[in-house]
Amino acid sequence: MALNAYKIQISNLKQAEIELSKIKCDKVGISIMSNKAVFQIIKLEKVPAKDANLLKQTFLAKGGEVAVARGTADLSISHTDVLICATLKQYRLALVQLKIQPWGLPKVAQVIERVLNTNELFPNRQYEWPKHQLSILPRRTLIMGILNVTPDSFSDGGCYNNIDAALRHVEEMIKNGADIIDIGAESTRPYGNNEQITAEVELERLTPLLERVLEISSVPVSVDTYRGSVALEALKLGAHMINDIWGLQYDDQMAKVVAQYNVPVIIMHNQQGNEYTRDIMSHICEFLKNSIIIGLKAGIDFENFIVDPGIGFGKTHEQNLLVMSRLEELKSLGCPILLGTSRKRFIGEVLGLPVDDRVEGTGATVAVGITKGMNIVRVHDVQAIARIAKMTDMMMRSDG
């Protein structure tokens, strides 16, 4: 008899339970086997060598594997990065033991446990305002429509400076599937050459339009600003969210303002220049963790954080492509993830196309992003991308 053999991928407990059910495994067997069917690799950075040795011994005793740097065993180096390769069952057995070990191992166990939990638990979010609500749910990618009221935005600068034209565009985006409208009054083009304006000028551009958009919009409205004073005035007018391209790290008043109004905030990775002293995803995650810490200290609820890897900002063409290929690593932060790739230069460089002819390239980045766990996509071409997102969501169902 010819056997039909093929590989399957199981990335979480739910998928494991589904696959075990398909082969008619009984309920007891499913509960026993599901933790064994999910294999996870976790990277820890800068672990003291003494702790790393005990960590390795603990996982080896449970059937897992741990890779460390040469020199760890004889303590000829002080610290090492660590790769843990184990099933969920092996992690859980090891964590019990690590929590009662000496030195810093209980803290290491807490970090590992947090990463495991964030990978397993989808960050469901329910945001409510007096007249609006927003839900982040599995297999339902949200579309954030971009409205720039700037003369020099890289993609649509000057197109919607007229209030009537801007309002028509808002209505069109909502009709075409926008779940959020994001208004920006200062060009923050990632490749420079934009004119930095004062907070006063930003508010002069923003306030008249924001008031009108809030009157007509049937979806929540986000304001794209990195200045606390601008965010404060926008929230006073009734804005529902803040989108900060500097992740609360440009203006120390921003976190306080967001906390005061208890609204969702998008924190994006950003930096001056594109030099990275170590792995780029390590830098991005560290930056965003620092943003979360800043926000928590100011009183922002953890449920209000949405993270953004900052595609195009402080990154070369090659670095953007690398980050796109590893977006799933952001899930360890435990927050919903926003992806902003719309019409950006790295798409044009790959396809050799001008800024107004990149919808297909943008669609490809969105589809890949959704498969890697992105929850919100920020785009110019709402109708086309909403269709791509809906189709990708349907194909990503894990309960079939």
HELIX and SHEET records of a PDB file:
HELIX    1   1 LEU A   13  LYS A   22  1                                  10    
HELIX    2   2 LYS A   27  ALA A   37  1                                  11    
HELIX    3   3 ALA A   49  ALA A   61  1                                  13    
HELIX    4   4 LEU A   88  LEU A   98  1                                  11    
HELIX    5   5 LEU A  105  GLU A  120  1                                  16    
HELIX    6   6 ILE A  163  LYS A  175  1                                  13    
HELIX    7   7 ALA A  199  ILE A  216  1                                  18    
HELIX    8   8 GLY A  228  LEU A  237  1                                  10    
HELIX    9   9 MET A  254  TYR A  261  1                                   8    
HELIX   10  10 ILE A  280  ALA A  298  1                                  19    
HELIX   11  11 PHE A  302  ASN A  304  5                                   3    
HELIX   12  12 HIS A  317  SER A  325  1                                   9    
HELIX   13  13 LEU A  327  LEU A  333  5                                   7    
HELIX   14  14 ARG A  345  LEU A  351  1                                   7    
HELIX   15  15 VAL A  355  ASP A  357  5                                   3    
HELIX   16  16 VAL A  359  THR A  371  1                                  13    
HELIX   17  17 VAL A  382  MET A  395  1                                  14    
SHEET    1   A 3 PHE A  39  PRO A  48  0                                        
SHEET    2   A 3 HIS A  79  THR A  87 -1                                        
SHEET    3   A 3 GLU A  65  ALA A  67 -1                                        
SHEET    1   B 2 ARG A 125  GLU A 128  0                                        
SHEET    2   B 2 GLN A 133  ILE A 136 -1                                        
SHEET    1   C 8 PHE A 305  ASP A 308  0                                        
SHEET    2   C 8 VAL A 265  MET A 268  1                                        
SHEET    3   C 8 MET A 241  ASP A 244  1                                        
SHEET    4   C 8 VAL A 221  ASP A 224  1                                        
SHEET    5   C 8 ILE A 180  GLY A 184  1                                        
SHEET    6   C 8 LEU A 142  ASN A 148  1                                        
SHEET    7   C 8 ILE A 376  VAL A 379  1                                        
SHEET    8   C 8 LEU A 338  LEU A 339  1                                        
END                                                                             
